[in-house]
Amino acid sequence: MAARAYWQGQIRLALVSIPVEIYSATRSGATVAFNQIHEPSGKRIKYEKTAPGVGPVDPEEIVKGYEYEKGKYVLVSDEEIESVKLESKKTLDLTQFVDIGEIDAIYYDKPYYVVPADDLAEEAFVVLREALRRSKKVGLGQLALRGREYVVSLKPCGRGMVLETLRYQDEVNKAANFFRDIPDAKPDEDLLDLATTLIDKKTDPFDASEFHDRYVDALKELIERKRKGKTLNVEEENAPAQSRGSNVVDLMAALKRSLEKGGAPAKDDGGKAPPKKPAAKKATPARKAPAKKRAAG
């Protein structure tokens, strides 16, 4: 495998230890990064570290500080920070199992692919994978990685497994702080039936390849056109913004119209356009009968 393992160790379930390797499951290659440029000279802007009333400072004089009160800091050296880092463990103990849907999606942070480290580990690896799949459970444990301890989950993924780091409770904002003003009322049953029917009509298997970041694609196209010296008329190419009307939308009528259209997503929604119907074949014109001779006048 060409990729470099992010972590190597063993997963332990009671007295069973399984040597594994984990690899990052995601990448950030889709982003477009910009630098700040001094336009007259074309030079890239550099940032200089300064202190108020002092001016530019020597990098060797910079230390880390924690602000415990406004304008008051506790200074901490790199050596002191290193001394409290946790040593990376080579063993992930699965200490608890929960139902696969019990963990709210908001707690999941970053995924990693888990594979057996060698041929000898494959049998135990497959047994654990299929046991999790059959029981519909997720394994939980804590793992120290690069000086910090993470709560992690383990679940089946195809022929392998996925380990995901989880956010701690104090890293997640309470939903009630944002949802408390939403009325706790049940919707109209007819409206609910229409909305459910519309959802059913638009339900398809998930295919990640169908979705693209159109903003990133447009940025890349813009950069390529400017690199080749092509002009870009922004006013013509940008679609005019739709004005928000003051009419109140009739929800029932809108849902019914959506169902009448077959529930197909709009073209600019990133969904699939409905398949085009084949054009009707033109009827072959009948051959004309020979014209009758005119009677003599």
N, C-alpha and C positions, 0 to 999 in steps of 0.2 A: 504494500500500500504506500503510495507516494506521500500522502499527507503525514505530518508529524503528530504523534499522539500527544494530546493535551495532558493526559494523566495515565499512569500505569500502576496497577495494584491488583487487589482482589476484592470481590464481593463475597461477604460471608453471611450465610444463613445458618444459624445454629452452629453445628460442627462442620458444615460444608463450606469450603473456600473455593472460589472460582477465579482464576487469573484472567483479568480483562484489560483492555485498553479503551480509552474514550477519546473521541475526536469531535471538534467543533462541528455542529450541524448547520450552522448559518454562516453567511459572509455579508460584508457590507459593500460589495462592489457596485451596487446599483446607484449610489449617491454621486452627485456632481459637486465637487468642492471648488470654491473660488478663493483667490487671493486678492488682497487689496494692492492696487498698483498706483504709483504716482504718474498721472496721465502725461504731463509735459515731457518727462524723461523716460517713461516706460519701465521704471525700476520698481521692484517690489518693496512695499512698506515693511520696515523692521520696527519692532517694539523694544523700547528701552525701559528697563525697570528703574523707577525713581521713588524717592521718599519725600513726603511733603516737607518743605523747608530745608531739604538736604540736596535734592537734585539726583542725578544718576548715581547709582550705588554699585559697588563691586559685588559680583555674584557670590564670592566667597563669604561676604558679610551677611548673606540672607539665610535666615533660619525659619523653621515652621513655628507658628503660634496659634493657640486656641483662644478665641475671644469669649471669656466667661462673663464679662460685663462690657458695656459700651466703652470702647477705647482701652480696655484692659485685657492683657493677653498673658497666657502661660506659655513660656517658650519651651519647646521640646526638640531635642536633637534627633538626627536620623538614627543614631546608635540606640537611643532610648526607645524609638518606635520599633526598631528591629528586635529589641529584646523582648517585646510583648507579643510578637507575631507567633502564631501557632505553627508548629512543625507539621508539614504536610504528611498526613497519614497514608499508609500504603494499603489500608483496609477500610472498606465501607461496610459497616454492620447494618443489615436491614433489621431494625428494631420494632417496626410497626407496619401493619398493612391496613389500607382503607379502601372503601369502594371506589371504583374508577371515576365516578361522577361526584364524589364528595368534596373534592378540593375545588374551590372556586377558581376559574380561569385567571382571575386577576393576580393570583399568587404565583403563577408560573412566570419564570424570568428568562432563562437561556437554556436551550436544548443541546445535548451532546449525544452522538451515536456511541453505543457500547458494543464491542465485539470481543469474542474470546481471544485471549492472548496467544494461544497455540492450539494444536490439534488435540492435546490431552484435555483441554478445558472445554471442548465443544459439547461433550455429552452432558455435563452438569449445567452448562450454559443453556442448552436447549430445554432441559428439564425445568429449570427455573422460569424460562420464558413461557413455556406452555402452561405451567402451573399458574402463573399470573394471568395468562389469557383465559384459562378455563374458569378460574375463580372470579374473574373480572375485578381484580384488585390491583392496587398500586403499592409498591414497596417504598418505605420512607427510612431515611437515616441522615446522619450528619457527617460531612466530609470537609477536612481542612485543605484548601487549595490556595497556594501562593500567599500564605500568611493569614488568610481569613477563613472562618468556618461557615459553611453553608448547610442549610437544610436541603436535601435533594430527594427527588422521587425517581422511581424506576418502573418502567412499563414496557410491554412488548411493542415492537415496531417492525413489521414484516418478518424477515429472518433474524433480525437482531433485536436490540432493545434501545430505548431512549432514556437517558438520565437528564433530568431537568433541575436546575437550581430554583429554589423557591424564595420568594420574598418573605422577610419576617413580618410579623403583625404590625410592628411600629413603622414599617415602610409603606403601609397601605392606608390611604385615607378612608375614613368611615363613610360608607355610602349614605347613611342616614343624614349626614350633614348636607348632602346635595339633593336628596329625594324627599325630604320632609314636607315640602310645599306642594308636592304632587298629590291631588286628591285621591283618597282611597275609595274609589267608586267602581262598581262593576259596569262594563260596557253593555250597550244594547245587544240583545242576543242575535237579532237579525244582522246587525253590523258585524258582529263577531263571526257569524257563519259565512258572510260574504268574504271577509278578510281571510278566514281560514281556507276557503275554497280557492281564493286567488293565490295564496301561498302554496297550496297543493299543486296548482297548475304550473307554477314557476319552480317547482322543486326538481333538481337534477343532481347527479353525483358531483362531488367537488373535484375540480380539475384546476390545479394552480396555474397551469400553462395558459389558461384562458384569460388570466388577469395580468395586466401590464401597468407600470407606473407611467401614465401618459405625460405627466409633468417632466419626468426625467428624460423620456424620449424626445419631448419637444425642446428641452434644453440642449440635448446633444445635437439635434438637428440645427438649432440656432447657432451653436458654436461652430459646427462644421460649415455652415453657409457663410458665417463671418470670416472663418479661416480661409475660405476660397475667394473672399472678396465680394461676395454677393450681398446686395442691399436687401433690407427687410423693411417692408411697410407695415408697421405695427398696427396702425389704425385700420387698415383694410383687412389684415389677417385675423385680428381679434374679433370674435363674434360679439355683437352688441349685447350689453347686459339686459336681461329681461326685467322690466319694471314690475314691481310687486303691486298687484291690483288691490282695491279695497273691498272687492266682493267676497262674501263669505262662501267658502266652498261647501257644497252639499255633499257630505261624506258618503251617504247612501248612493247618490247618483254617480259619484266618482268611482266607487267600488264596482257598481254595476257596469259602467262604461269600460272599466279595466277588464272585467270578465268577458264582455262582448268582444273585445279585441284579442281575446285568447290568452291574456295575461303575459304577452310577450314584452320583455324589457325594452325600453327606448334605446335607440342606437347609441346615444351619448352616455348611457349608463354603464358602459363597459360590458354589457351582456351580449348574448348572441342574438343576431337578427333572425326573425322568423324565416324559415325556408321559403324561397320563391316558388310559386306555382309554375309549372311548365306552361309556356305559351300555347294557347289553343291553336290547333292546326287549321289553316284556312281551307274552307271547302272548295273543292275543285269545281270551277264553273261548268255547267252543263253545255254540251256542244249545241250550237244553234241549228235549228232545222233549216234547210235551204229555202230561201224566200220564194214565194209563189209568183209566177209571172203575172204581171198586171194584165187585167182584161183590156181589150182594145177599147179606146175611148168612144 
